[in-house]
C-alpha cells in the first residue's frame, strides 16, 4: 500500500491536511505519487502545483517536498503545500 500526506501551512501553522491511499500494486511509484497529489489537491480545493526542479530533486532524495507560491499558477491564500510519502 502507498500512502501520502498533504498539508497546507500559513505562518508556520497547519491549516488543513489529508492522506491519500493507493492500493493498486500494478501502478508505478510515480503513478501513485501523481494520483495521490491530484486527490490531495481535490480534497483541499487547490489547483495541482507545478513540479519545479528543486521539488523533483528533494522528493527523489527525501520522499517529501513543499510547493510554494512559485509552483501555483494562481494566487494562494497560504504559504506552502507540503507532501510526504508515509508508507510504500
PDB file of N, CA, C and O in Angstrom:
ATOM      1  N   UNK A   1       0.833  -1.178   0.000  1.00  0.00           N
ATOM      2  CA  UNK A   1       0.000   0.000   0.000  1.00  0.00           C
ATOM      3  C   UNK A   1       0.884   1.250   0.000  1.00  0.00           C
ATOM      4  O   UNK A   1       1.944   1.279   0.625  1.00  0.00           O
ATOM      5  N   UNK A   2       0.431   2.261  -0.702  1.00  0.00           N
ATOM      6  CA  UNK A   2       1.141   3.534  -0.798  1.00  0.00           C
ATOM      7  C   UNK A   2       0.265   4.604  -0.158  1.00  0.00           C
ATOM      8  O   UNK A   2      -0.907   4.744  -0.508  1.00  0.00           O
ATOM      9  N   UNK A   3       0.837   5.362   0.784  1.00  0.00           N
ATOM     10  CA  UNK A   3       0.104   6.464   1.416  1.00  0.00           C
ATOM     11  C   UNK A   3       0.955   7.726   1.363  1.00  0.00           C
ATOM     12  O   UNK A   3       2.168   7.686   1.571  1.00  0.00           O
ATOM     13  N   UNK A   4       0.297   8.845   1.082  1.00  0.00           N
ATOM     14  CA  UNK A   4       0.983  10.132   1.032  1.00  0.00           C
ATOM     15  C   UNK A   4       0.123  11.172   1.731  1.00  0.00           C
ATOM     16  O   UNK A   4      -1.089  11.236   1.521  1.00  0.00           O
ATOM     17  N   UNK A   5       0.759  11.986   2.563  1.00  0.00           N
ATOM     18  CA  UNK A   5       0.026  13.042   3.252  1.00  0.00           C
ATOM     19  C   UNK A   5       0.251  14.370   2.540  1.00  0.00           C
ATOM     20  O   UNK A   5       1.271  14.583   1.885  1.00  0.00           O
ATOM     21  N   UNK A   6      -0.711  15.239   2.686  1.00  0.00           N
ATOM     22  CA  UNK A   6      -0.615  16.587   2.155  1.00  0.00           C
ATOM     23  C   UNK A   6      -1.156  17.563   3.178  1.00  0.00           C
ATOM     24  O   UNK A   6      -2.165  17.287   3.827  1.00  0.00           O
ATOM     25  N   UNK A   7      -0.493  18.710   3.332  1.00  0.00           N
ATOM     26  CA  UNK A   7      -0.928  19.691   4.325  1.00  0.00           C
ATOM     27  C   UNK A   7      -0.597  21.091   3.838  1.00  0.00           C
ATOM     28  O   UNK A   7       0.432  21.318   3.202  1.00  0.00           O
ATOM     29  N   UNK A   8      -1.493  22.033   4.150  1.00  0.00           N
ATOM     30  CA  UNK A   8      -1.219  23.424   3.806  1.00  0.00           C
ATOM     31  C   UNK A   8      -0.919  24.197   5.098  1.00  0.00           C
ATOM     32  O   UNK A   8      -1.542  23.985   6.138  1.00  0.00           O
ATOM     33  N   UNK A   9       0.060  25.100   4.986  1.00  0.00           N
ATOM     34  CA  UNK A   9       0.539  25.864   6.129  1.00  0.00           C
ATOM     35  C   UNK A   9       0.499  27.356   5.835  1.00  0.00           C
ATOM     36  O   UNK A   9       0.732  27.791   4.707  1.00  0.00           O
ATOM     37  N   UNK A  10       0.201  28.125   6.868  1.00  0.00           N
ATOM     38  CA  UNK A  10       0.236  29.590   6.795  1.00  0.00           C
ATOM     39  C   UNK A  10       0.859  30.093   8.094  1.00  0.00           C
ATOM     40  O   UNK A  10       0.414  29.727   9.182  1.00  0.00           O
ATOM     41  N   UNK A  11       1.877  30.920   7.981  1.00  0.00           N
ATOM     42  CA  UNK A  11       2.575  31.471   9.143  1.00  0.00           C
ATOM     43  C   UNK A  11       3.042  30.388  10.111  1.00  0.00           C
ATOM     44  O   UNK A  11       2.977  30.562  11.328  1.00  0.00           O
ATOM     45  N   UNK A  12       3.510  29.275   9.564  1.00  0.00           N
ATOM     46  CA  UNK A  12       4.031  28.190  10.375  1.00  0.00           C
ATOM     47  C   UNK A  12       2.977  27.320  11.038  1.00  0.00           C
ATOM     48  O   UNK A  12       3.311  26.421  11.810  1.00  0.00           O
ATOM     49  N   UNK A  13       1.706  27.577  10.747  1.00  0.00           N
ATOM     50  CA  UNK A  13       0.627  26.802  11.353  1.00  0.00           C
ATOM     51  C   UNK A  13      -0.075  25.932  10.321  1.00  0.00           C
ATOM     52  O   UNK A  13      -0.290  26.336   9.178  1.00  0.00           O
ATOM     53  N   UNK A  14      -0.421  24.743  10.749  1.00  0.00           N
ATOM     54  CA  UNK A  14      -1.163  23.816   9.905  1.00  0.00           C
ATOM     55  C   UNK A  14      -2.594  24.314   9.752  1.00  0.00           C
ATOM     56  O   UNK A  14      -3.282  24.550  10.745  1.00  0.00           O
ATOM     57  N   UNK A  15      -3.043  24.473   8.501  1.00  0.00           N
ATOM     58  CA  UNK A  15      -4.424  24.890   8.249  1.00  0.00           C
ATOM     59  C   UNK A  15      -5.331  23.686   7.989  1.00  0.00           C
ATOM     60  O   UNK A  15      -6.388  23.554   8.605  1.00  0.00           O
ATOM     61  N   UNK A  16      -4.912  22.817   7.078  1.00  0.00           N
ATOM     62  CA  UNK A  16      -5.687  21.626   6.711  1.00  0.00           C
ATOM     63  C   UNK A  16      -4.726  20.548   6.260  1.00  0.00           C
ATOM     64  O   UNK A  16      -3.631  20.841   5.780  1.00  0.00           O
ATOM     65  N   UNK A  17      -5.135  19.300   6.414  1.00  0.00           N
ATOM     66  CA  UNK A  17      -4.321  18.191   5.920  1.00  0.00           C
ATOM     67  C   UNK A  17      -5.208  17.015   5.547  1.00  0.00           C
ATOM     68  O   UNK A  17      -6.390  16.969   5.886  1.00  0.00           O
ATOM     69  N   UNK A  18      -4.613  16.078   4.849  1.00  0.00           N
ATOM     70  CA  UNK A  18      -5.320  14.853   4.468  1.00  0.00           C
ATOM     71  C   UNK A  18      -4.293  13.805   4.057  1.00  0.00           C
ATOM     72  O   UNK A  18      -3.109  14.098   3.896  1.00  0.00           O
ATOM     73  N   UNK A  19      -4.773  12.585   3.891  1.00  0.00           N
ATOM     74  CA  UNK A  19      -3.919  11.465   3.478  1.00  0.00           C
ATOM     75  C   UNK A  19      -4.592  10.760   2.311  1.00  0.00           C
ATOM     76  O   UNK A  19      -5.799  10.515   2.330  1.00  0.00           O
ATOM     77  N   UNK A  20      -3.801  10.438   1.299  1.00  0.00           N
ATOM     78  CA  UNK A  20      -4.284   9.677   0.153  1.00  0.00           C
ATOM     79  C   UNK A  20      -3.697   8.273   0.228  1.00  0.00           C
ATOM     80  O   UNK A  20      -2.518   8.094   0.534  1.00  0.00           O
ATOM     81  N   UNK A  21      -4.536   7.283  -0.055  1.00  0.00           N
ATOM     82  CA  UNK A  21      -4.094   5.886  -0.025  1.00  0.00           C
ATOM     83  C   UNK A  21      -4.279   5.287  -1.417  1.00  0.00           C
ATOM     84  O   UNK A  21      -5.351   5.401  -2.010  1.00  0.00           O
ATOM     85  N   UNK A  22      -3.233   4.650  -1.934  1.00  0.00           N
ATOM     86  CA  UNK A  22      -3.266   3.982  -3.232  1.00  0.00           C
ATOM     87  C   UNK A  22      -2.943   2.509  -2.992  1.00  0.00           C
ATOM     88  O   UNK A  22      -1.970   2.189  -2.309  1.00  0.00           O
ATOM     89  N   UNK A  23      -3.757   1.615  -3.552  1.00  0.00           N
ATOM     90  CA  UNK A  23      -3.572   0.191  -3.272  1.00  0.00           C
ATOM     91  C   UNK A  23      -3.300  -0.667  -4.500  1.00  0.00           C
ATOM     92  O   UNK A  23      -3.168  -1.883  -4.359  1.00  0.00           O
ATOM     93  N   UNK A  24      -3.213  -0.106  -5.674  1.00  0.00           N
ATOM     94  CA  UNK A  24      -3.007  -0.895  -6.897  1.00  0.00           C
ATOM     95  C   UNK A  24      -1.520  -1.227  -7.060  1.00  0.00           C
ATOM     96  O   UNK A  24      -0.734  -0.327  -7.356  1.00  0.00           O
ATOM     97  N   UNK A  25      -1.109  -2.484  -6.877  1.00  0.00           N
ATOM     98  CA  UNK A  25       0.301  -2.842  -6.979  1.00  0.00           C
ATOM     99  C   UNK A  25       0.847  -2.769  -8.407  1.00  0.00           C
ATOM    100  O   UNK A  25       2.062  -2.773  -8.602  1.00  0.00           O
ATOM    101  N   UNK A  26      -0.031  -2.704  -9.397  1.00  0.00           N
ATOM    102  CA  UNK A  26       0.418  -2.646 -10.788  1.00  0.00           C
ATOM    103  C   UNK A  26       0.862  -1.237 -11.203  1.00  0.00           C
ATOM    104  O   UNK A  26       1.496  -1.067 -12.244  1.00  0.00           O
ATOM    105  N   UNK A  27       0.530  -0.233 -10.392  1.00  0.00           N
ATOM    106  CA  UNK A  27       0.872   1.158 -10.725  1.00  0.00           C
ATOM    107  C   UNK A  27       2.265   1.473 -10.206  1.00  0.00           C
ATOM    108  O   UNK A  27       2.645   1.031  -9.122  1.00  0.00           O
ATOM    109  N   UNK A  28       3.023   2.234 -10.977  1.00  0.00           N
ATOM    110  CA  UNK A  28       4.381   2.622 -10.585  1.00  0.00           C
ATOM    111  C   UNK A  28       4.346   3.628  -9.431  1.00  0.00           C
ATOM    112  O   UNK A  28       3.302   4.207  -9.131  1.00  0.00           O
ATOM    113  N   UNK A  29       5.486   3.824  -8.797  1.00  0.00           N
ATOM    114  CA  UNK A  29       5.581   4.796  -7.701  1.00  0.00           C
ATOM    115  C   UNK A  29       5.220   6.185  -8.209  1.00  0.00           C
ATOM    116  O   UNK A  29       4.496   6.919  -7.538  1.00  0.00           O
ATOM    117  N   UNK A  30       5.714   6.551  -9.380  1.00  0.00           N
ATOM    118  CA  UNK A  30       5.391   7.856  -9.956  1.00  0.00           C
ATOM    119  C   UNK A  30       3.894   7.993 -10.169  1.00  0.00           C
ATOM    120  O   UNK A  30       3.318   9.046  -9.895  1.00  0.00           O
ATOM    121  N   UNK A  31       3.268   6.945 -10.652  1.00  0.00           N
ATOM    122  CA  UNK A  31       1.820   6.952 -10.834  1.00  0.00           C
ATOM    123  C   UNK A  31       1.081   7.147  -9.518  1.00  0.00           C
ATOM    124  O   UNK A  31       0.107   7.896  -9.450  1.00  0.00           O
ATOM    125  N   UNK A  32       1.552   6.465  -8.467  1.00  0.00           N
ATOM    126  CA  UNK A  32       0.952   6.629  -7.142  1.00  0.00           C
ATOM    127  C   UNK A  32       1.108   8.065  -6.651  1.00  0.00           C
ATOM    128  O   UNK A  32       0.161   8.652  -6.126  1.00  0.00           O
ATOM    129  N   UNK A  33       2.299   8.627  -6.820  1.00  0.00           N
ATOM    130  CA  UNK A  33       2.564   9.995  -6.353  1.00  0.00           C
ATOM    131  C   UNK A  33       1.656  10.990  -7.064  1.00  0.00           C
ATOM    132  O   UNK A  33       1.047  11.844  -6.419  1.00  0.00           O
ATOM    133  N   UNK A  34       1.563  10.889  -8.372  1.00  0.00           N
ATOM    134  CA  UNK A  34       0.754  11.844  -9.132  1.00  0.00           C
ATOM    135  C   UNK A  34      -0.735  11.695  -8.819  1.00  0.00           C
ATOM    136  O   UNK A  34      -1.447  12.692  -8.693  1.00  0.00           O
ATOM    137  N   UNK A  35      -1.200  10.467  -8.697  1.00  0.00           N
ATOM    138  CA  UNK A  35      -2.602  10.240  -8.334  1.00  0.00           C
ATOM    139  C   UNK A  35      -2.889  10.771  -6.938  1.00  0.00           C
ATOM    140  O   UNK A  35      -3.911  11.420  -6.714  1.00  0.00           O
ATOM    141  N   UNK A  36      -1.993  10.497  -6.004  1.00  0.00           N
ATOM    142  CA  UNK A  36      -2.172  10.977  -4.630  1.00  0.00           C
ATOM    143  C   UNK A  36      -2.170  12.505  -4.584  1.00  0.00           C
ATOM    144  O   UNK A  36      -2.988  13.101  -3.883  1.00  0.00           O
ATOM    145  N   UNK A  37      -1.267  13.140  -5.320  1.00  0.00           N
ATOM    146  CA  UNK A  37      -1.218  14.602  -5.339  1.00  0.00           C
ATOM    147  C   UNK A  37      -2.521  15.170  -5.897  1.00  0.00           C
ATOM    148  O   UNK A  37      -3.044  16.147  -5.362  1.00  0.00           O
ATOM    149  N   UNK A  38      -3.044  14.580  -6.949  1.00  0.00           N
ATOM    150  CA  UNK A  38      -4.326  15.026  -7.506  1.00  0.00           C
ATOM    151  C   UNK A  38      -5.456  14.878  -6.490  1.00  0.00           C
ATOM    152  O   UNK A  38      -6.291  15.773  -6.362  1.00  0.00           O
ATOM    153  N   UNK A  39      -5.492  13.759  -5.767  1.00  0.00           N
ATOM    154  CA  UNK A  39      -6.523  13.541  -4.753  1.00  0.00           C
ATOM    155  C   UNK A  39      -6.396  14.540  -3.607  1.00  0.00           C
ATOM    156  O   UNK A  39      -7.394  15.089  -3.141  1.00  0.00           O
ATOM    157  N   UNK A  40      -5.180  14.769  -3.160  1.00  0.00           N
ATOM    158  CA  UNK A  40      -4.933  15.721  -2.065  1.00  0.00           C
ATOM    159  C   UNK A  40      -5.379  17.119  -2.474  1.00  0.00           C
ATOM    160  O   UNK A  40      -6.053  17.807  -1.707  1.00  0.00           O
ATOM    161  N   UNK A  41      -5.008  17.538  -3.667  1.00  0.00           N
ATOM    162  CA  UNK A  41      -5.389  18.870  -4.143  1.00  0.00           C
ATOM    163  C   UNK A  41      -6.902  18.991  -4.308  1.00  0.00           C
ATOM    164  O   UNK A  41      -7.472  20.039  -4.005  1.00  0.00           O
ATOM    165  N   UNK A  42      -7.549  17.947  -4.779  1.00  0.00           N
ATOM    166  CA  UNK A  42      -9.005  17.975  -4.915  1.00  0.00           C
ATOM    167  C   UNK A  42      -9.661  18.106  -3.538  1.00  0.00           C
ATOM    168  O   UNK A  42     -10.588  18.896  -3.361  1.00  0.00           O
ATOM    169  N   UNK A  43      -9.183  17.340  -2.579  1.00  0.00           N
ATOM    170  CA  UNK A  43      -9.747  17.391  -1.221  1.00  0.00           C
ATOM    171  C   UNK A  43      -9.544  18.760  -0.585  1.00  0.00           C
ATOM    172  O   UNK A  43     -10.444  19.287   0.069  1.00  0.00           O
ATOM    173  N   UNK A  44      -8.343  19.342  -0.780  1.00  0.00           N
ATOM    174  CA  UNK A  44      -8.033  20.646  -0.184  1.00  0.00           C
ATOM    175  C   UNK A  44      -8.515  21.808  -1.041  1.00  0.00           C
ATOM    176  O   UNK A  44      -8.290  22.968  -0.697  1.00  0.00           O
ATOM    177  N   UNK A  45      -9.180  21.504  -2.157  1.00  0.00           N
ATOM    178  CA  UNK A  45      -9.717  22.506  -3.084  1.00  0.00           C
ATOM    179  C   UNK A  45      -8.609  23.422  -3.616  1.00  0.00           C
ATOM    180  O   UNK A  45      -8.713  24.648  -3.564  1.00  0.00           O
ATOM    181  N   UNK A  46      -7.543  22.791  -4.131  1.00  0.00           N
ATOM    182  CA  UNK A  46      -6.393  23.516  -4.678  1.00  0.00           C
ATOM    183  C   UNK A  46      -6.163  23.106  -6.130  1.00  0.00           C
ATOM    184  O   UNK A  46      -6.532  22.009  -6.549  1.00  0.00           O
ATOM    185  N   UNK A  47      -5.550  24.005  -6.880  1.00  0.00           N
ATOM    186  CA  UNK A  47      -5.051  23.635  -8.198  1.00  0.00           C
ATOM    187  C   UNK A  47      -3.824  22.749  -7.987  1.00  0.00           C
ATOM    188  O   UNK A  47      -3.110  22.903  -6.996  1.00  0.00           O
ATOM    189  N   UNK A  48      -3.582  21.838  -8.900  1.00  0.00           N
ATOM    190  CA  UNK A  48      -2.406  20.970  -8.795  1.00  0.00           C
ATOM    191  C   UNK A  48      -1.163  21.803  -9.089  1.00  0.00           C
ATOM    192  O   UNK A  48      -1.105  22.482 -10.114  1.00  0.00           O
ATOM    193  N   UNK A  49      -0.170  21.760  -8.206  1.00  0.00           N
ATOM    194  CA  UNK A  49       1.034  22.569  -8.408  1.00  0.00           C
ATOM    195  C   UNK A  49       1.934  22.021  -9.515  1.00  0.00           C
ATOM    196  O   UNK A  49       1.817  20.869  -9.934  1.00  0.00           O
ATOM    197  N   UNK A  50       2.822  22.877  -9.963  1.00  0.00           N
ATOM    198  CA  UNK A  50       3.816  22.509 -10.971  1.00  0.00           C
ATOM    199  C   UNK A  50       5.051  21.988 -10.245  1.00  0.00           C
ATOM    200  O   UNK A  50       5.506  22.577  -9.265  1.00  0.00           O
ATOM    201  N   UNK A  51       5.582  20.879 -10.739  1.00  0.00           N
ATOM    202  CA  UNK A  51       6.810  20.317 -10.175  1.00  0.00           C
ATOM    203  C   UNK A  51       8.004  21.075 -10.755  1.00  0.00           C
ATOM    204  O   UNK A  51       8.318  20.917 -11.935  1.00  0.00           O
ATOM    205  N   UNK A  52       8.660  21.880  -9.957  1.00  0.00           N
ATOM    206  CA  UNK A  52       9.889  22.561 -10.377  1.00  0.00           C
ATOM    207  C   UNK A  52      11.075  21.650 -10.064  1.00  0.00           C
ATOM    208  O   UNK A  52      10.948  20.715  -9.274  1.00  0.00           O
ATOM    209  N   UNK A  53      12.225  21.920 -10.681  1.00  0.00           N
ATOM    210  CA  UNK A  53      13.403  21.064 -10.479  1.00  0.00           C
ATOM    211  C   UNK A  53      13.767  20.869  -9.005  1.00  0.00           C
ATOM    212  O   UNK A  53      14.071  19.743  -8.612  1.00  0.00           O
ATOM    213  N   UNK A  54      13.749  21.925  -8.166  1.00  0.00           N
ATOM    214  CA  UNK A  54      14.063  21.692  -6.743  1.00  0.00           C
ATOM    215  C   UNK A  54      13.073  20.746  -6.063  1.00  0.00           C
ATOM    216  O   UNK A  54      13.466  19.964  -5.197  1.00  0.00           O
ATOM    217  N   UNK A  55      11.796  20.806  -6.445  1.00  0.00           N
ATOM    218  CA  UNK A  55      10.798  19.891  -5.878  1.00  0.00           C
ATOM    219  C   UNK A  55      11.108  18.451  -6.267  1.00  0.00           C
ATOM    220  O   UNK A  55      11.046  17.544  -5.438  1.00  0.00           O
ATOM    221  N   UNK A  56      11.440  18.255  -7.531  1.00  0.00           N
ATOM    222  CA  UNK A  56      11.747  16.905  -8.020  1.00  0.00           C
ATOM    223  C   UNK A  56      12.956  16.332  -7.295  1.00  0.00           C
ATOM    224  O   UNK A  56      12.918  15.195  -6.825  1.00  0.00           O
ATOM    225  N   UNK A  57      14.027  17.111  -7.200  1.00  0.00           N
ATOM    226  CA  UNK A  57      15.242  16.626  -6.527  1.00  0.00           C
ATOM    227  C   UNK A  57      14.987  16.302  -5.056  1.00  0.00           C
ATOM    228  O   UNK A  57      15.421  15.260  -4.565  1.00  0.00           O
ATOM    229  N   UNK A  58      14.282  17.192  -4.352  1.00  0.00           N
ATOM    230  CA  UNK A  58      14.002  16.955  -2.932  1.00  0.00           C
ATOM    231  C   UNK A  58      13.124  15.720  -2.753  1.00  0.00           C
ATOM    232  O   UNK A  58      13.362  14.918  -1.849  1.00  0.00           O
ATOM    233  N   UNK A  59      12.115  15.560  -3.603  1.00  0.00           N
ATOM    234  CA  UNK A  59      11.225  14.410  -3.485  1.00  0.00           C
ATOM    235  C   UNK A  59      11.970  13.111  -3.765  1.00  0.00           C
ATOM    236  O   UNK A  59      11.726  12.104  -3.100  1.00  0.00           O
ATOM    237  N   UNK A  60      12.864  13.118  -4.729  1.00  0.00           N
ATOM    238  CA  UNK A  60      13.645  11.921  -5.029  1.00  0.00           C
ATOM    239  C   UNK A  60      14.553  11.541  -3.865  1.00  0.00           C
ATOM    240  O   UNK A  60      14.735  10.355  -3.588  1.00  0.00           O
ATOM    241  N   UNK A  61      15.123  12.526  -3.184  1.00  0.00           N
ATOM    242  CA  UNK A  61      16.033  12.264  -2.070  1.00  0.00           C
ATOM    243  C   UNK A  61      15.309  11.918  -0.767  1.00  0.00           C
ATOM    244  O   UNK A  61      15.697  10.986  -0.063  1.00  0.00           O
ATOM    245  N   UNK A  62      14.253  12.676  -0.453  1.00  0.00           N
ATOM    246  CA  UNK A  62      13.650  12.584   0.876  1.00  0.00           C
ATOM    247  C   UNK A  62      12.203  12.083   0.900  1.00  0.00           C
ATOM    248  O   UNK A  62      11.628  11.928   1.977  1.00  0.00           O
ATOM    249  N   UNK A  63      11.614  11.830  -0.254  1.00  0.00           N
ATOM    250  CA  UNK A  63      10.209  11.414  -0.372  1.00  0.00           C
ATOM    251  C   UNK A  63       9.257  12.453   0.219  1.00  0.00           C
ATOM    252  O   UNK A  63       8.190  12.110   0.728  1.00  0.00           O
ATOM    253  N   UNK A  64       9.651  13.718   0.149  1.00  0.00           N
ATOM    254  CA  UNK A  64       8.793  14.823   0.563  1.00  0.00           C
ATOM    255  C   UNK A  64       9.247  16.099  -0.127  1.00  0.00           C
ATOM    256  O   UNK A  64      10.396  16.207  -0.555  1.00  0.00           O
ATOM    257  N   UNK A  65       8.339  17.066  -0.233  1.00  0.00           N
ATOM    258  CA  UNK A  65       8.680  18.368  -0.793  1.00  0.00           C
ATOM    259  C   UNK A  65       7.614  19.378  -0.412  1.00  0.00           C
ATOM    260  O   UNK A  65       6.541  19.016   0.071  1.00  0.00           O
ATOM    261  N   UNK A  66       7.920  20.649  -0.634  1.00  0.00           N
ATOM    262  CA  UNK A  66       6.991  21.742  -0.376  1.00  0.00           C
ATOM    263  C   UNK A  66       6.775  22.522  -1.663  1.00  0.00           C
ATOM    264  O   UNK A  66       7.724  22.825  -2.385  1.00  0.00           O
ATOM    265  N   UNK A  67       5.536  22.839  -1.937  1.00  0.00           N
ATOM    266  CA  UNK A  67       5.187  23.668  -3.093  1.00  0.00           C
ATOM    267  C   UNK A  67       4.785  25.044  -2.582  1.00  0.00           C
ATOM    268  O   UNK A  67       3.792  25.174  -1.866  1.00  0.00           O
ATOM    269  N   UNK A  68       5.545  26.068  -2.942  1.00  0.00           N
ATOM    270  CA  UNK A  68       5.204  27.428  -2.520  1.00  0.00           C
ATOM    271  C   UNK A  68       4.496  28.163  -3.647  1.00  0.00           C
ATOM    272  O   UNK A  68       4.091  27.543  -4.631  1.00  0.00           O
ATOM    273  N   UNK A  69       4.341  29.471  -3.517  1.00  0.00           N
ATOM    274  CA  UNK A  69       3.567  30.259  -4.488  1.00  0.00           C
ATOM    275  C   UNK A  69       4.119  30.176  -5.902  1.00  0.00           C
ATOM    276  O   UNK A  69       3.366  30.347  -6.861  1.00  0.00           O
ATOM    277  N   UNK A  70       5.409  29.918  -6.057  1.00  0.00           N
ATOM    278  CA  UNK A  70       6.009  29.819  -7.388  1.00  0.00           C
ATOM    279  C   UNK A  70       5.544  28.575  -8.149  1.00  0.00           C
ATOM    280  O   UNK A  70       5.674  28.508  -9.371  1.00  0.00           O
ATOM    281  N   UNK A  71       5.010  27.609  -7.437  1.00  0.00           N
ATOM    282  CA  UNK A  71       4.571  26.353  -8.047  1.00  0.00           C
ATOM    283  C   UNK A  71       3.113  26.368  -8.477  1.00  0.00           C
ATOM    284  O   UNK A  71       2.640  25.420  -9.103  1.00  0.00           O
ATOM    285  N   UNK A  72       2.408  27.424  -8.149  1.00  0.00           N
ATOM    286  CA  UNK A  72       0.983  27.518  -8.480  1.00  0.00           C
ATOM    287  C   UNK A  72       0.766  28.598  -9.521  1.00  0.00           C
ATOM    288  O   UNK A  72       1.450  29.621  -9.517  1.00  0.00           O
ATOM    289  N   UNK A  73      -0.186  28.371 -10.410  1.00  0.00           N
ATOM    290  CA  UNK A  73      -0.499  29.326 -11.476  1.00  0.00           C
ATOM    291  C   UNK A  73      -1.372  30.474 -10.964  1.00  0.00           C
ATOM    292  O   UNK A  73      -1.439  31.532 -11.588  1.00  0.00           O
ATOM    293  N   UNK A  74      -2.029  30.266  -9.847  1.00  0.00           N
ATOM    294  CA  UNK A  74      -2.914  31.291  -9.302  1.00  0.00           C
ATOM    295  C   UNK A  74      -2.436  31.697  -7.907  1.00  0.00           C
ATOM    296  O   UNK A  74      -1.590  31.030  -7.311  1.00  0.00           O
ATOM    297  N   UNK A  75      -2.972  32.770  -7.409  1.00  0.00           N
ATOM    298  CA  UNK A  75      -2.658  33.252  -6.055  1.00  0.00           C
ATOM    299  C   UNK A  75      -3.126  32.221  -5.038  1.00  0.00           C
ATOM    300  O   UNK A  75      -4.209  31.653  -5.185  1.00  0.00           O
ATOM    301  N   UNK A  76      -2.316  31.972  -4.003  1.00  0.00           N
ATOM    302  CA  UNK A  76      -2.698  31.010  -2.973  1.00  0.00           C
ATOM    303  C   UNK A  76      -2.830  31.720  -1.628  1.00  0.00           C
ATOM    304  O   UNK A  76      -2.029  32.602  -1.317  1.00  0.00           O
ATOM    305  N   UNK A  77      -3.831  31.348  -0.824  1.00  0.00           N
ATOM    306  CA  UNK A  77      -4.048  32.008   0.467  1.00  0.00           C
ATOM    307  C   UNK A  77      -3.288  31.344   1.623  1.00  0.00           C
ATOM    308  O   UNK A  77      -3.712  31.436   2.776  1.00  0.00           O
ATOM    309  N   UNK A  78      -2.189  30.690   1.324  1.00  0.00           N
ATOM    310  CA  UNK A  78      -1.375  30.022   2.330  1.00  0.00           C
ATOM    311  C   UNK A  78       0.081  30.126   1.886  1.00  0.00           C
ATOM    312  O   UNK A  78       0.359  30.592   0.782  1.00  0.00           O
ATOM    313  N   UNK A  79       1.009  29.695   2.738  1.00  0.00           N
ATOM    314  CA  UNK A  79       2.430  29.818   2.425  1.00  0.00           C
ATOM    315  C   UNK A  79       2.950  28.677   1.557  1.00  0.00           C
ATOM    316  O   UNK A  79       3.694  28.906   0.603  1.00  0.00           O
ATOM    317  N   UNK A  80       2.556  27.448   1.889  1.00  0.00           N
ATOM    318  CA  UNK A  80       3.025  26.316   1.089  1.00  0.00           C
ATOM    319  C   UNK A  80       2.174  25.071   1.326  1.00  0.00           C
ATOM    320  O   UNK A  80       1.491  24.942   2.342  1.00  0.00           O
ATOM    321  N   UNK A  81       2.236  24.166   0.364  1.00  0.00           N
ATOM    322  CA  UNK A  81       1.645  22.833   0.448  1.00  0.00           C
ATOM    323  C   UNK A  81       2.803  21.859   0.621  1.00  0.00           C
ATOM    324  O   UNK A  81       3.741  21.854  -0.175  1.00  0.00           O
ATOM    325  N   UNK A  82       2.736  21.046   1.652  1.00  0.00           N
ATOM    326  CA  UNK A  82       3.780  20.052   1.909  1.00  0.00           C
ATOM    327  C   UNK A  82       3.202  18.671   1.644  1.00  0.00           C
ATOM    328  O   UNK A  82       2.121  18.345   2.135  1.00  0.00           O
ATOM    329  N   UNK A  83       3.917  17.851   0.866  1.00  0.00           N
ATOM    330  CA  UNK A  83       3.525  16.466   0.650  1.00  0.00           C
ATOM    331  C   UNK A  83       4.652  15.556   1.149  1.00  0.00           C
ATOM    332  O   UNK A  83       5.829  15.915   1.101  1.00  0.00           O
ATOM    333  N   UNK A  84       4.266  14.384   1.623  1.00  0.00           N
ATOM    334  CA  UNK A  84       5.256  13.434   2.151  1.00  0.00           C
ATOM    335  C   UNK A  84       4.725  12.014   2.044  1.00  0.00           C
ATOM    336  O   UNK A  84       3.585  11.733   2.414  1.00  0.00           O
ATOM    337  N   UNK A  85       5.568  11.123   1.533  1.00  0.00           N
ATOM    338  CA  UNK A  85       5.197   9.708   1.482  1.00  0.00           C
ATOM    339  C   UNK A  85       5.270   9.159   2.897  1.00  0.00           C
ATOM    340  O   UNK A  85       6.273   9.325   3.591  1.00  0.00           O
ATOM    341  N   UNK A  86       4.191   8.502   3.315  1.00  0.00           N
ATOM    342  CA  UNK A  86       4.118   7.924   4.659  1.00  0.00           C
ATOM    343  C   UNK A  86       4.491   6.452   4.619  1.00  0.00           C
ATOM    344  O   UNK A  86       5.183   5.954   5.507  1.00  0.00           O
ATOM    345  N   UNK A  87       4.026   5.755   3.579  1.00  0.00           N
ATOM    346  CA  UNK A  87       4.213   4.308   3.522  1.00  0.00           C
ATOM    347  C   UNK A  87       4.277   3.847   2.075  1.00  0.00           C
ATOM    348  O   UNK A  87       3.509   4.302   1.227  1.00  0.00           O
ATOM    349  N   UNK A  88       5.210   2.933   1.806  1.00  0.00           N
ATOM    350  CA  UNK A  88       5.302   2.342   0.463  1.00  0.00           C
ATOM    351  C   UNK A  88       5.236   0.838   0.576  1.00  0.00           C
ATOM    352  O   UNK A  88       5.295   0.140  -0.436  1.00  0.00           O
TER     353      UNK A  88
END
